[in-house]
Amino acid sequence: MKLYLWIYLGIIVFLIWFFSHMPSNDRDWTPDQAVFPYSKIEGNLVHISNIRNSTYITTANYTLRYYNKTYDLDKLDSLWYIV
């Protein structure tokens, strides 16, 4: 077989492997990442639970704290989204 056929075959095999894996949150998370936030929308109110507000001294030494907050979308002036 020609080299380009092997390359195409390799790409096809990789794409089949890549798209056959389903995303999952069922993993062994570190304690500071183990609690996931979630939200509930009721009209113009957004209730967010498990907002992380932890204090990190080092990457292995930290104090975990979480809080819940309700936001009124009618009073929202701006929103910053950081990843």
Secondary structure as UniProt FT lines:
FT   HELIX           3..20
FT   HELIX           31..33
FT   STRAND          38..42
FT   TURN            43..44
FT   STRAND          45..52
FT   STRAND          55..56
FT   STRAND          62..63
FT   STRAND          66..72
FT   HELIX           73..75
//
